Amino acid sequence: MTRRNYSQYCGLAHALDVVGERWTLLVVRELSSGPKRYTNLAEALPGIGTSLLATRVRQLESDGVIQRRLLLDQPSSAVAYELTEAGRELATAVIPLALWGARHQLSEADAGGEVFRAEWALGFLAGSGAGGVPPDLEALYEFHIGDSVACLRLRDGRMSVVPGLAGTTADVVVRTSAGVLGSIAGQRITMAEAVGTGQVEATGDPAAIGVLIDIVERSLSVFSPARDETFTPTTRP
């Protein structure tokens, strides 16, 4: 499969050769929460068009970012796509870019008028690997963000995301809006402040709620831009 490239011996240039096309990183985002069938990808990416999605999937597969697998737990062994090891590394590398967007681009975005899926936010949280999940803690969180629902599971020191309702009793149920979540991701308000003021409603096990707040704030702090407090900007007459 041929395509244009930058022809520059630079890591960024070669990375953009792979992921610089429109929609490509959003396909990676979708797969960061787990394997998905082609129809699931098409549903989660309205506007991409089936032909363009097929092109992006083939290219990512050719580049070793995604791979096919059989979902044996389905009624008929369905083919799905999942991230390879290199793809999971890419999904982690995208997190700072997503949070940059939350800090600098979301404040004036139309949270109520744009498409939003709860698993996007949780996928980035789980993919950060920066939350310091207690290895002995097992907890299930059910997030209702606007009209979208997804679950975050903590087990064996890891976080995983499943779209939709829990299917069993969750330890904590979280309700908020996409706009509030964007403000938390953009660090205009902390998770603790949002819970304390009722902008995020968290009900269930108090200890598990405390762990969630800590995980969110630790994860965001890892990707916060470094600030040199000793620097004093100069002004010109």
mmCIF file of the C-alpha atoms, coordinates in Angstrom:
data_MODEL
# 
_entry.id   MODEL 
# 
loop_
_atom_site.group_PDB 
_atom_site.id 
_atom_site.type_symbol 
_atom_site.label_atom_id 
_atom_site.label_alt_id 
_atom_site.label_comp_id 
_atom_site.label_asym_id 
_atom_site.label_entity_id 
_atom_site.label_seq_id 
_atom_site.pdbx_PDB_ins_code 
_atom_site.Cartn_x 
_atom_site.Cartn_y 
_atom_site.Cartn_z 
_atom_site.occupancy 
_atom_site.B_iso_or_equiv 
_atom_site.pdbx_formal_charge 
_atom_site.auth_seq_id 
_atom_site.auth_comp_id 
_atom_site.auth_asym_id 
_atom_site.auth_atom_id 
_atom_site.pdbx_PDB_model_num 
ATOM 1   C CA . MET A 1 1   ? 0.000   0.000   0.000  1.00 0.00 ? 1   MET A CA 1 
ATOM 2   C CA . THR A 1 2   ? 1.615   3.242   -1.174 1.00 0.00 ? 2   THR A CA 1 
ATOM 3   C CA . ARG A 1 3   ? 1.107   6.684   0.310  1.00 0.00 ? 3   ARG A CA 1 
ATOM 4   C CA . ARG A 1 4   ? 2.772   10.042  0.564  1.00 0.00 ? 4   ARG A CA 1 
ATOM 5   C CA . ASN A 1 5   ? 5.421   10.556  3.211  1.00 0.00 ? 5   ASN A CA 1 
ATOM 6   C CA . TYR A 1 6   ? 7.552   13.381  4.523  1.00 0.00 ? 6   TYR A CA 1 
ATOM 7   C CA . SER A 1 7   ? 10.890  11.767  3.525  1.00 0.00 ? 7   SER A CA 1 
ATOM 8   C CA . GLN A 1 8   ? 12.497  13.174  6.671  1.00 0.00 ? 8   GLN A CA 1 
ATOM 9   C CA . TYR A 1 9   ? 14.773  11.167  8.966  1.00 0.00 ? 9   TYR A CA 1 
ATOM 10  C CA . CYS A 1 10  ? 12.898  12.242  12.093 1.00 0.00 ? 10  CYS A CA 1 
ATOM 11  C CA . GLY A 1 11  ? 10.870  10.193  14.547 1.00 0.00 ? 11  GLY A CA 1 
ATOM 12  C CA . LEU A 1 12  ? 7.967   12.649  14.456 1.00 0.00 ? 12  LEU A CA 1 
ATOM 13  C CA . ALA A 1 13  ? 7.896   12.726  10.656 1.00 0.00 ? 13  ALA A CA 1 
ATOM 14  C CA . HIS A 1 14  ? 7.849   8.932   10.429 1.00 0.00 ? 14  HIS A CA 1 
ATOM 15  C CA . ALA A 1 15  ? 5.183   8.707   13.129 1.00 0.00 ? 15  ALA A CA 1 
ATOM 16  C CA . LEU A 1 16  ? 3.036   11.159  11.171 1.00 0.00 ? 16  LEU A CA 1 
ATOM 17  C CA . ASP A 1 17  ? 3.555   9.042   8.058  1.00 0.00 ? 17  ASP A CA 1 
ATOM 18  C CA . VAL A 1 18  ? 1.604   6.372   9.953  1.00 0.00 ? 18  VAL A CA 1 
ATOM 19  C CA . VAL A 1 19  ? -0.957  8.359   11.967 1.00 0.00 ? 19  VAL A CA 1 
ATOM 20  C CA . GLY A 1 20  ? -1.134  11.772  10.339 1.00 0.00 ? 20  GLY A CA 1 
ATOM 21  C CA . GLU A 1 21  ? -4.151  11.051  8.145  1.00 0.00 ? 21  GLU A CA 1 
ATOM 22  C CA . ARG A 1 22  ? -7.629  12.204  9.223  1.00 0.00 ? 22  ARG A CA 1 
ATOM 23  C CA . TRP A 1 23  ? -9.498  9.714   11.475 1.00 0.00 ? 23  TRP A CA 1 
ATOM 24  C CA . THR A 1 24  ? -6.484  7.453   12.035 1.00 0.00 ? 24  THR A CA 1 
ATOM 25  C CA . LEU A 1 25  ? -5.854  8.372   15.679 1.00 0.00 ? 25  LEU A CA 1 
ATOM 26  C CA . LEU A 1 26  ? -9.571  8.175   16.417 1.00 0.00 ? 26  LEU A CA 1 
ATOM 27  C CA . VAL A 1 27  ? -9.551  4.552   15.253 1.00 0.00 ? 27  VAL A CA 1 
ATOM 28  C CA . VAL A 1 28  ? -6.703  3.983   17.715 1.00 0.00 ? 28  VAL A CA 1 
ATOM 29  C CA . ARG A 1 29  ? -8.734  5.730   20.413 1.00 0.00 ? 29  ARG A CA 1 
ATOM 30  C CA . GLU A 1 30  ? -11.685 3.419   19.781 1.00 0.00 ? 30  GLU A CA 1 
ATOM 31  C CA . LEU A 1 31  ? -9.525  0.328   20.100 1.00 0.00 ? 31  LEU A CA 1 
ATOM 32  C CA . SER A 1 32  ? -7.786  1.561   23.247 1.00 0.00 ? 32  SER A CA 1 
ATOM 33  C CA . SER A 1 33  ? -10.733 0.250   25.295 1.00 0.00 ? 33  SER A CA 1 
ATOM 34  C CA . GLY A 1 34  ? -10.548 -3.225  23.738 1.00 0.00 ? 34  GLY A CA 1 
ATOM 35  C CA . PRO A 1 35  ? -11.235 -5.208  20.542 1.00 0.00 ? 35  PRO A CA 1 
ATOM 36  C CA . LYS A 1 36  ? -14.056 -4.015  18.298 1.00 0.00 ? 36  LYS A CA 1 
ATOM 37  C CA . ARG A 1 37  ? -15.753 -5.339  15.206 1.00 0.00 ? 37  ARG A CA 1 
ATOM 38  C CA . TYR A 1 38  ? -15.752 -3.252  12.040 1.00 0.00 ? 38  TYR A CA 1 
ATOM 39  C CA . THR A 1 39  ? -19.425 -2.393  12.559 1.00 0.00 ? 39  THR A CA 1 
ATOM 40  C CA . ASN A 1 40  ? -18.654 -1.159  16.084 1.00 0.00 ? 40  ASN A CA 1 
ATOM 41  C CA . LEU A 1 41  ? -15.948 1.125   14.711 1.00 0.00 ? 41  LEU A CA 1 
ATOM 42  C CA . ALA A 1 42  ? -18.293 2.493   12.058 1.00 0.00 ? 42  ALA A CA 1 
ATOM 43  C CA . GLU A 1 43  ? -20.959 3.171   14.690 1.00 0.00 ? 43  GLU A CA 1 
ATOM 44  C CA . ALA A 1 44  ? -18.500 4.957   16.983 1.00 0.00 ? 44  ALA A CA 1 
ATOM 45  C CA . LEU A 1 45  ? -17.102 7.133   14.180 1.00 0.00 ? 45  LEU A CA 1 
ATOM 46  C CA . PRO A 1 46  ? -20.110 8.724   12.481 1.00 0.00 ? 46  PRO A CA 1 
ATOM 47  C CA . GLY A 1 47  ? -19.099 10.678  9.418  1.00 0.00 ? 47  GLY A CA 1 
ATOM 48  C CA . ILE A 1 48  ? -16.056 8.650   8.421  1.00 0.00 ? 48  ILE A CA 1 
ATOM 49  C CA . GLY A 1 49  ? -17.768 6.654   5.654  1.00 0.00 ? 49  GLY A CA 1 
ATOM 50  C CA . THR A 1 50  ? -17.311 2.916   5.196  1.00 0.00 ? 50  THR A CA 1 
ATOM 51  C CA . SER A 1 51  ? -14.805 3.201   2.354  1.00 0.00 ? 51  SER A CA 1 
ATOM 52  C CA . LEU A 1 52  ? -12.491 5.552   4.258  1.00 0.00 ? 52  LEU A CA 1 
ATOM 53  C CA . LEU A 1 53  ? -12.772 3.467   7.446  1.00 0.00 ? 53  LEU A CA 1 
ATOM 54  C CA . ALA A 1 54  ? -11.806 0.351   5.488  1.00 0.00 ? 54  ALA A CA 1 
ATOM 55  C CA . THR A 1 55  ? -8.775  2.208   4.102  1.00 0.00 ? 55  THR A CA 1 
ATOM 56  C CA . ARG A 1 56  ? -7.675  3.376   7.542  1.00 0.00 ? 56  ARG A CA 1 
ATOM 57  C CA . VAL A 1 57  ? -8.101  -0.091  9.063  1.00 0.00 ? 57  VAL A CA 1 
ATOM 58  C CA . ARG A 1 58  ? -6.093  -1.737  6.256  1.00 0.00 ? 58  ARG A CA 1 
ATOM 59  C CA . GLN A 1 59  ? -3.320  0.842   6.597  1.00 0.00 ? 59  GLN A CA 1 
ATOM 60  C CA . LEU A 1 60  ? -3.076  0.481   10.375 1.00 0.00 ? 60  LEU A CA 1 
ATOM 61  C CA . GLU A 1 61  ? -3.016  -3.287  10.001 1.00 0.00 ? 61  GLU A CA 1 
ATOM 62  C CA . SER A 1 62  ? -0.267  -3.008  7.380  1.00 0.00 ? 62  SER A CA 1 
ATOM 63  C CA . ASP A 1 63  ? 1.726   -0.728  9.708  1.00 0.00 ? 63  ASP A CA 1 
ATOM 64  C CA . GLY A 1 64  ? 1.486   -3.204  12.591 1.00 0.00 ? 64  GLY A CA 1 
ATOM 65  C CA . VAL A 1 65  ? -0.648  -0.915  14.756 1.00 0.00 ? 65  VAL A CA 1 
ATOM 66  C CA . ILE A 1 66  ? -3.738  -3.131  14.791 1.00 0.00 ? 66  ILE A CA 1 
ATOM 67  C CA . GLN A 1 67  ? -4.395  -6.804  14.158 1.00 0.00 ? 67  GLN A CA 1 
ATOM 68  C CA . ARG A 1 68  ? -7.346  -9.112  13.631 1.00 0.00 ? 68  ARG A CA 1 
ATOM 69  C CA . ARG A 1 69  ? -8.628  -11.592 16.169 1.00 0.00 ? 69  ARG A CA 1 
ATOM 70  C CA . LEU A 1 70  ? -11.586 -13.926 16.520 1.00 0.00 ? 70  LEU A CA 1 
ATOM 71  C CA . LEU A 1 71  ? -14.147 -13.164 19.223 1.00 0.00 ? 71  LEU A CA 1 
ATOM 72  C CA . LEU A 1 72  ? -14.825 -16.724 20.297 1.00 0.00 ? 72  LEU A CA 1 
ATOM 73  C CA . ASP A 1 73  ? -17.414 -15.653 22.885 1.00 0.00 ? 73  ASP A CA 1 
ATOM 74  C CA . GLN A 1 74  ? -19.718 -14.396 20.115 1.00 0.00 ? 74  GLN A CA 1 
ATOM 75  C CA . PRO A 1 75  ? -22.551 -16.567 18.679 1.00 0.00 ? 75  PRO A CA 1 
ATOM 76  C CA . SER A 1 76  ? -20.510 -16.925 15.494 1.00 0.00 ? 76  SER A CA 1 
ATOM 77  C CA . SER A 1 77  ? -16.782 -16.444 15.683 1.00 0.00 ? 77  SER A CA 1 
ATOM 78  C CA . ALA A 1 78  ? -16.709 -12.783 14.655 1.00 0.00 ? 78  ALA A CA 1 
ATOM 79  C CA . VAL A 1 79  ? -13.621 -11.006 13.363 1.00 0.00 ? 79  VAL A CA 1 
ATOM 80  C CA . ALA A 1 80  ? -12.597 -7.998  15.425 1.00 0.00 ? 80  ALA A CA 1 
ATOM 81  C CA . TYR A 1 81  ? -9.681  -5.597  15.464 1.00 0.00 ? 81  TYR A CA 1 
ATOM 82  C CA . GLU A 1 82  ? -7.409  -4.905  18.420 1.00 0.00 ? 82  GLU A CA 1 
ATOM 83  C CA . LEU A 1 83  ? -4.268  -2.916  19.097 1.00 0.00 ? 83  LEU A CA 1 
ATOM 84  C CA . THR A 1 84  ? -0.918  -4.648  18.816 1.00 0.00 ? 84  THR A CA 1 
ATOM 85  C CA . GLU A 1 85  ? 1.797   -3.970  21.366 1.00 0.00 ? 85  GLU A CA 1 
ATOM 86  C CA . ALA A 1 86  ? 2.964   -1.080  19.192 1.00 0.00 ? 86  ALA A CA 1 
ATOM 87  C CA . GLY A 1 87  ? -0.645  0.105   18.956 1.00 0.00 ? 87  GLY A CA 1 
ATOM 88  C CA . ARG A 1 88  ? -1.067  0.102   22.736 1.00 0.00 ? 88  ARG A CA 1 
ATOM 89  C CA . GLU A 1 89  ? 2.119   2.124   23.020 1.00 0.00 ? 89  GLU A CA 1 
ATOM 90  C CA . LEU A 1 90  ? 0.701   4.579   20.489 1.00 0.00 ? 90  LEU A CA 1 
ATOM 91  C CA . ALA A 1 91  ? -2.591  4.809   22.425 1.00 0.00 ? 91  ALA A CA 1 
ATOM 92  C CA . THR A 1 92  ? -0.599  5.766   25.531 1.00 0.00 ? 92  THR A CA 1 
ATOM 93  C CA . ALA A 1 93  ? 1.424   8.299   23.558 1.00 0.00 ? 93  ALA A CA 1 
ATOM 94  C CA . VAL A 1 94  ? -1.809  9.960   22.393 1.00 0.00 ? 94  VAL A CA 1 
ATOM 95  C CA . ILE A 1 95  ? -2.997  10.675  25.957 1.00 0.00 ? 95  ILE A CA 1 
ATOM 96  C CA . PRO A 1 96  ? -0.912  13.865  26.403 1.00 0.00 ? 96  PRO A CA 1 
ATOM 97  C CA . LEU A 1 97  ? -2.240  15.141  23.064 1.00 0.00 ? 97  LEU A CA 1 
ATOM 98  C CA . ALA A 1 98  ? -5.838  14.464  24.142 1.00 0.00 ? 98  ALA A CA 1 
ATOM 99  C CA . LEU A 1 99  ? -5.283  16.261  27.443 1.00 0.00 ? 99  LEU A CA 1 
ATOM 100 C CA . TRP A 1 100 ? -3.646  19.180  25.634 1.00 0.00 ? 100 TRP A CA 1 
ATOM 101 C CA . GLY A 1 101 ? -6.844  19.403  23.607 1.00 0.00 ? 101 GLY A CA 1 
ATOM 102 C CA . ALA A 1 102 ? -8.910  19.298  26.809 1.00 0.00 ? 102 ALA A CA 1 
ATOM 103 C CA . ARG A 1 103 ? -6.846  22.113  28.321 1.00 0.00 ? 103 ARG A CA 1 
ATOM 104 C CA . HIS A 1 104 ? -6.744  24.407  25.303 1.00 0.00 ? 104 HIS A CA 1 
ATOM 105 C CA . GLN A 1 105 ? -9.585  23.496  22.935 1.00 0.00 ? 105 GLN A CA 1 
ATOM 106 C CA . LEU A 1 106 ? -12.576 22.163  24.905 1.00 0.00 ? 106 LEU A CA 1 
ATOM 107 C CA . SER A 1 107 ? -13.448 25.180  27.032 1.00 0.00 ? 107 SER A CA 1 
ATOM 108 C CA . GLU A 1 108 ? -15.497 26.754  24.233 1.00 0.00 ? 108 GLU A CA 1 
ATOM 109 C CA . ALA A 1 109 ? -16.550 23.529  22.479 1.00 0.00 ? 109 ALA A CA 1 
ATOM 110 C CA . ASP A 1 110 ? -20.217 22.543  22.306 1.00 0.00 ? 110 ASP A CA 1 
ATOM 111 C CA . ALA A 1 111 ? -20.359 19.686  24.834 1.00 0.00 ? 111 ALA A CA 1 
ATOM 112 C CA . GLY A 1 112 ? -24.086 19.233  24.285 1.00 0.00 ? 112 GLY A CA 1 
ATOM 113 C CA . GLY A 1 113 ? -24.038 19.378  20.510 1.00 0.00 ? 113 GLY A CA 1 
ATOM 114 C CA . GLU A 1 114 ? -21.099 17.103  19.703 1.00 0.00 ? 114 GLU A CA 1 
ATOM 115 C CA . VAL A 1 115 ? -20.923 13.314  19.807 1.00 0.00 ? 115 VAL A CA 1 
ATOM 116 C CA . PHE A 1 116 ? -19.561 11.912  23.064 1.00 0.00 ? 116 PHE A CA 1 
ATOM 117 C CA . ARG A 1 117 ? -19.013 8.390   24.367 1.00 0.00 ? 117 ARG A CA 1 
ATOM 118 C CA . ALA A 1 118 ? -18.172 7.662   27.999 1.00 0.00 ? 118 ALA A CA 1 
ATOM 119 C CA . GLU A 1 119 ? -15.642 5.005   27.058 1.00 0.00 ? 119 GLU A CA 1 
ATOM 120 C CA . TRP A 1 120 ? -13.436 7.638   25.383 1.00 0.00 ? 120 TRP A CA 1 
ATOM 121 C CA . ALA A 1 121 ? -12.668 9.335   28.674 1.00 0.00 ? 121 ALA A CA 1 
ATOM 122 C CA . LEU A 1 122 ? -12.332 6.089   30.593 1.00 0.00 ? 122 LEU A CA 1 
ATOM 123 C CA . GLY A 1 123 ? -10.140 4.580   27.900 1.00 0.00 ? 123 GLY A CA 1 
ATOM 124 C CA . PHE A 1 124 ? -7.617  7.384   28.255 1.00 0.00 ? 124 PHE A CA 1 
ATOM 125 C CA . LEU A 1 125 ? -7.733  7.048   32.033 1.00 0.00 ? 125 LEU A CA 1 
ATOM 126 C CA . ALA A 1 126 ? -7.145  3.306   31.896 1.00 0.00 ? 126 ALA A CA 1 
ATOM 127 C CA . GLY A 1 127 ? -4.452  3.687   29.266 1.00 0.00 ? 127 GLY A CA 1 
ATOM 128 C CA . SER A 1 128 ? -2.470  6.209   31.276 1.00 0.00 ? 128 SER A CA 1 
ATOM 129 C CA . GLY A 1 129 ? -1.085  3.539   33.611 1.00 0.00 ? 129 GLY A CA 1 
ATOM 130 C CA . ALA A 1 130 ? -0.357  6.418   35.960 1.00 0.00 ? 130 ALA A CA 1 
ATOM 131 C CA . GLY A 1 131 ? -3.084  6.040   38.510 1.00 0.00 ? 131 GLY A CA 1 
ATOM 132 C CA . GLY A 1 132 ? -1.278  3.918   41.074 1.00 0.00 ? 132 GLY A CA 1 
ATOM 133 C CA . VAL A 1 133 ? -4.096  1.357   41.344 1.00 0.00 ? 133 VAL A CA 1 
ATOM 134 C CA . PRO A 1 134 ? -3.806  -0.542  44.654 1.00 0.00 ? 134 PRO A CA 1 
ATOM 135 C CA . PRO A 1 135 ? -2.927  -4.142  43.643 1.00 0.00 ? 135 PRO A CA 1 
ATOM 136 C CA . ASP A 1 136 ? -5.256  -5.619  46.276 1.00 0.00 ? 136 ASP A CA 1 
ATOM 137 C CA . LEU A 1 137 ? -8.284  -3.521  45.261 1.00 0.00 ? 137 LEU A CA 1 
ATOM 138 C CA . GLU A 1 138 ? -11.068 -4.873  43.081 1.00 0.00 ? 138 GLU A CA 1 
ATOM 139 C CA . ALA A 1 139 ? -13.801 -2.386  42.217 1.00 0.00 ? 139 ALA A CA 1 
ATOM 140 C CA . LEU A 1 140 ? -16.326 -1.739  39.460 1.00 0.00 ? 140 LEU A CA 1 
ATOM 141 C CA . TYR A 1 141 ? -17.361 1.813   38.555 1.00 0.00 ? 141 TYR A CA 1 
ATOM 142 C CA . GLU A 1 142 ? -20.374 2.525   36.334 1.00 0.00 ? 142 GLU A CA 1 
ATOM 143 C CA . PHE A 1 143 ? -20.159 5.941   34.645 1.00 0.00 ? 143 PHE A CA 1 
ATOM 144 C CA . HIS A 1 144 ? -23.241 7.717   33.324 1.00 0.00 ? 144 HIS A CA 1 
ATOM 145 C CA . ILE A 1 145 ? -21.925 10.693  31.365 1.00 0.00 ? 145 ILE A CA 1 
ATOM 146 C CA . GLY A 1 146 ? -24.856 12.428  29.777 1.00 0.00 ? 146 GLY A CA 1 
ATOM 147 C CA . ASP A 1 147 ? -26.660 9.736   27.777 1.00 0.00 ? 147 ASP A CA 1 
ATOM 148 C CA . SER A 1 148 ? -23.579 7.511   27.477 1.00 0.00 ? 148 SER A CA 1 
ATOM 149 C CA . VAL A 1 149 ? -22.615 4.696   29.852 1.00 0.00 ? 149 VAL A CA 1 
ATOM 150 C CA . ALA A 1 150 ? -19.372 2.783   30.326 1.00 0.00 ? 150 ALA A CA 1 
ATOM 151 C CA . CYS A 1 151 ? -17.688 0.881   33.146 1.00 0.00 ? 151 CYS A CA 1 
ATOM 152 C CA . LEU A 1 152 ? -14.216 1.057   34.622 1.00 0.00 ? 152 LEU A CA 1 
ATOM 153 C CA . ARG A 1 153 ? -12.947 -2.059  36.396 1.00 0.00 ? 153 ARG A CA 1 
ATOM 154 C CA . LEU A 1 154 ? -9.996  -2.128  38.798 1.00 0.00 ? 154 LEU A CA 1 
ATOM 155 C CA . ARG A 1 155 ? -8.429  -5.535  39.296 1.00 0.00 ? 155 ARG A CA 1 
ATOM 156 C CA . ASP A 1 156 ? -4.903  -6.817  39.982 1.00 0.00 ? 156 ASP A CA 1 
ATOM 157 C CA . GLY A 1 157 ? -3.491  -3.298  39.831 1.00 0.00 ? 157 GLY A CA 1 
ATOM 158 C CA . ARG A 1 158 ? -4.889  -2.676  36.334 1.00 0.00 ? 158 ARG A CA 1 
ATOM 159 C CA . MET A 1 159 ? -7.774  -0.714  34.834 1.00 0.00 ? 159 MET A CA 1 
ATOM 160 C CA . SER A 1 160 ? -10.012 -1.906  32.006 1.00 0.00 ? 160 SER A CA 1 
ATOM 161 C CA . VAL A 1 161 ? -12.992 -0.341  30.231 1.00 0.00 ? 161 VAL A CA 1 
ATOM 162 C CA . VAL A 1 162 ? -16.213 -1.906  28.971 1.00 0.00 ? 162 VAL A CA 1 
ATOM 163 C CA . PRO A 1 163 ? -18.853 0.099   27.056 1.00 0.00 ? 163 PRO A CA 1 
ATOM 164 C CA . GLY A 1 164 ? -22.402 0.002   28.404 1.00 0.00 ? 164 GLY A CA 1 
ATOM 165 C CA . LEU A 1 165 ? -23.972 -0.986  31.703 1.00 0.00 ? 165 LEU A CA 1 
ATOM 166 C CA . ALA A 1 166 ? -22.140 -3.158  34.205 1.00 0.00 ? 166 ALA A CA 1 
ATOM 167 C CA . GLY A 1 167 ? -24.557 -6.081  34.082 1.00 0.00 ? 167 GLY A CA 1 
ATOM 168 C CA . THR A 1 168 ? -23.978 -6.552  37.799 1.00 0.00 ? 168 THR A CA 1 
ATOM 169 C CA . THR A 1 169 ? -24.059 -4.312  40.853 1.00 0.00 ? 169 THR A CA 1 
ATOM 170 C CA . ALA A 1 170 ? -21.336 -1.678  40.620 1.00 0.00 ? 170 ALA A CA 1 
ATOM 171 C CA . ASP A 1 171 ? -19.358 -0.620  43.670 1.00 0.00 ? 171 ASP A CA 1 
ATOM 172 C CA . VAL A 1 172 ? -19.707 3.014   42.621 1.00 0.00 ? 172 VAL A CA 1 
ATOM 173 C CA . VAL A 1 173 ? -22.102 4.743   40.218 1.00 0.00 ? 173 VAL A CA 1 
ATOM 174 C CA . VAL A 1 174 ? -20.843 8.039   38.810 1.00 0.00 ? 174 VAL A CA 1 
ATOM 175 C CA . ARG A 1 175 ? -23.122 10.570  37.108 1.00 0.00 ? 175 ARG A CA 1 
ATOM 176 C CA . THR A 1 176 ? -21.956 13.753  35.437 1.00 0.00 ? 176 THR A CA 1 
ATOM 177 C CA . SER A 1 177 ? -21.981 15.608  32.116 1.00 0.00 ? 177 SER A CA 1 
ATOM 178 C CA . ALA A 1 178 ? -19.474 15.570  29.275 1.00 0.00 ? 178 ALA A CA 1 
ATOM 179 C CA . GLY A 1 179 ? -18.847 19.271  29.915 1.00 0.00 ? 179 GLY A CA 1 
ATOM 180 C CA . VAL A 1 180 ? -17.881 18.702  33.543 1.00 0.00 ? 180 VAL A CA 1 
ATOM 181 C CA . LEU A 1 181 ? -15.660 15.801  32.550 1.00 0.00 ? 181 LEU A CA 1 
ATOM 182 C CA . GLY A 1 182 ? -13.991 18.031  29.970 1.00 0.00 ? 182 GLY A CA 1 
ATOM 183 C CA . SER A 1 183 ? -13.318 20.623  32.661 1.00 0.00 ? 183 SER A CA 1 
ATOM 184 C CA . ILE A 1 184 ? -11.740 17.963  34.870 1.00 0.00 ? 184 ILE A CA 1 
ATOM 185 C CA . ALA A 1 185 ? -9.576  16.676  31.999 1.00 0.00 ? 185 ALA A CA 1 
ATOM 186 C CA . GLY A 1 186 ? -8.653  20.262  31.143 1.00 0.00 ? 186 GLY A CA 1 
ATOM 187 C CA . GLN A 1 187 ? -7.722  20.860  34.801 1.00 0.00 ? 187 GLN A CA 1 
ATOM 188 C CA . ARG A 1 188 ? -10.108 23.764  35.204 1.00 0.00 ? 188 ARG A CA 1 
ATOM 189 C CA . ILE A 1 189 ? -11.571 21.926  38.201 1.00 0.00 ? 189 ILE A CA 1 
ATOM 190 C CA . THR A 1 190 ? -10.280 18.932  40.146 1.00 0.00 ? 190 THR A CA 1 
ATOM 191 C CA . MET A 1 191 ? -12.145 15.661  40.506 1.00 0.00 ? 191 MET A CA 1 
ATOM 192 C CA . ALA A 1 192 ? -12.361 16.242  44.260 1.00 0.00 ? 192 ALA A CA 1 
ATOM 193 C CA . GLU A 1 193 ? -13.855 19.703  43.753 1.00 0.00 ? 193 GLU A CA 1 
ATOM 194 C CA . ALA A 1 194 ? -16.367 18.382  41.221 1.00 0.00 ? 194 ALA A CA 1 
ATOM 195 C CA . VAL A 1 195 ? -17.496 15.653  43.636 1.00 0.00 ? 195 VAL A CA 1 
ATOM 196 C CA . GLY A 1 196 ? -17.592 18.079  46.552 1.00 0.00 ? 196 GLY A CA 1 
ATOM 197 C CA . THR A 1 197 ? -19.755 20.596  44.695 1.00 0.00 ? 197 THR A CA 1 
ATOM 198 C CA . GLY A 1 198 ? -22.095 17.979  43.249 1.00 0.00 ? 198 GLY A CA 1 
ATOM 199 C CA . GLN A 1 199 ? -21.011 18.471  39.651 1.00 0.00 ? 199 GLN A CA 1 
ATOM 200 C CA . VAL A 1 200 ? -20.015 14.818  39.793 1.00 0.00 ? 200 VAL A CA 1 
ATOM 201 C CA . GLU A 1 201 ? -22.423 12.597  41.707 1.00 0.00 ? 201 GLU A CA 1 
ATOM 202 C CA . ALA A 1 202 ? -20.672 9.492   43.045 1.00 0.00 ? 202 ALA A CA 1 
ATOM 203 C CA . THR A 1 203 ? -22.684 7.008   45.083 1.00 0.00 ? 203 THR A CA 1 
ATOM 204 C CA . GLY A 1 204 ? -21.538 3.725   46.584 1.00 0.00 ? 204 GLY A CA 1 
ATOM 205 C CA . ASP A 1 205 ? -18.543 2.529   48.560 1.00 0.00 ? 205 ASP A CA 1 
ATOM 206 C CA . PRO A 1 206 ? -16.841 5.624   50.077 1.00 0.00 ? 206 PRO A CA 1 
ATOM 207 C CA . ALA A 1 207 ? -13.395 3.986   50.008 1.00 0.00 ? 207 ALA A CA 1 
ATOM 208 C CA . ALA A 1 208 ? -13.757 3.133   46.318 1.00 0.00 ? 208 ALA A CA 1 
ATOM 209 C CA . ILE A 1 209 ? -14.881 6.711   45.609 1.00 0.00 ? 209 ILE A CA 1 
ATOM 210 C CA . GLY A 1 210 ? -11.769 8.002   47.332 1.00 0.00 ? 210 GLY A CA 1 
ATOM 211 C CA . VAL A 1 211 ? -9.578  5.693   45.255 1.00 0.00 ? 211 VAL A CA 1 
ATOM 212 C CA . LEU A 1 212 ? -11.232 6.916   42.054 1.00 0.00 ? 212 LEU A CA 1 
ATOM 213 C CA . ILE A 1 213 ? -10.632 10.564  42.927 1.00 0.00 ? 213 ILE A CA 1 
ATOM 214 C CA . ASP A 1 214 ? -6.993  9.780   43.685 1.00 0.00 ? 214 ASP A CA 1 
ATOM 215 C CA . ILE A 1 215 ? -6.521  7.846   40.437 1.00 0.00 ? 215 ILE A CA 1 
ATOM 216 C CA . VAL A 1 216 ? -7.998  10.627  38.298 1.00 0.00 ? 216 VAL A CA 1 
ATOM 217 C CA . GLU A 1 217 ? -5.923  13.343  39.928 1.00 0.00 ? 217 GLU A CA 1 
ATOM 218 C CA . ARG A 1 218 ? -2.701  11.299  39.874 1.00 0.00 ? 218 ARG A CA 1 
ATOM 219 C CA . SER A 1 219 ? -3.196  10.465  36.199 1.00 0.00 ? 219 SER A CA 1 
ATOM 220 C CA . LEU A 1 220 ? -3.811  14.089  35.247 1.00 0.00 ? 220 LEU A CA 1 
ATOM 221 C CA . SER A 1 221 ? -0.854  15.315  37.276 1.00 0.00 ? 221 SER A CA 1 
ATOM 222 C CA . VAL A 1 222 ? 1.505   12.991  35.394 1.00 0.00 ? 222 VAL A CA 1 
ATOM 223 C CA . PHE A 1 223 ? 0.545   14.615  32.095 1.00 0.00 ? 223 PHE A CA 1 
ATOM 224 C CA . SER A 1 224 ? 0.365   18.189  33.389 1.00 0.00 ? 224 SER A CA 1 
ATOM 225 C CA . PRO A 1 225 ? 2.706   20.607  31.652 1.00 0.00 ? 225 PRO A CA 1 
ATOM 226 C CA . ALA A 1 226 ? 5.793   21.412  33.688 1.00 0.00 ? 226 ALA A CA 1 
ATOM 227 C CA . ARG A 1 227 ? 5.765   24.920  35.041 1.00 0.00 ? 227 ARG A CA 1 
ATOM 228 C CA . ASP A 1 228 ? 8.902   26.757  36.088 1.00 0.00 ? 228 ASP A CA 1 
ATOM 229 C CA . GLU A 1 229 ? 7.705   28.966  38.921 1.00 0.00 ? 229 GLU A CA 1 
ATOM 230 C CA . THR A 1 230 ? 11.056  30.751  39.048 1.00 0.00 ? 230 THR A CA 1 
ATOM 231 C CA . PHE A 1 231 ? 10.547  32.187  35.564 1.00 0.00 ? 231 PHE A CA 1 
ATOM 232 C CA . THR A 1 232 ? 9.405   35.782  35.464 1.00 0.00 ? 232 THR A CA 1 
ATOM 233 C CA . PRO A 1 233 ? 8.254   37.039  32.076 1.00 0.00 ? 233 PRO A CA 1 
ATOM 234 C CA . THR A 1 234 ? 9.624   40.357  30.970 1.00 0.00 ? 234 THR A CA 1 
ATOM 235 C CA . THR A 1 235 ? 7.591   43.142  29.439 1.00 0.00 ? 235 THR A CA 1 
ATOM 236 C CA . ARG A 1 236 ? 8.723   45.487  26.764 1.00 0.00 ? 236 ARG A CA 1 
ATOM 237 C CA . PRO A 1 237 ? 7.858   49.164  26.665 1.00 0.00 ? 237 PRO A CA 1 
# 
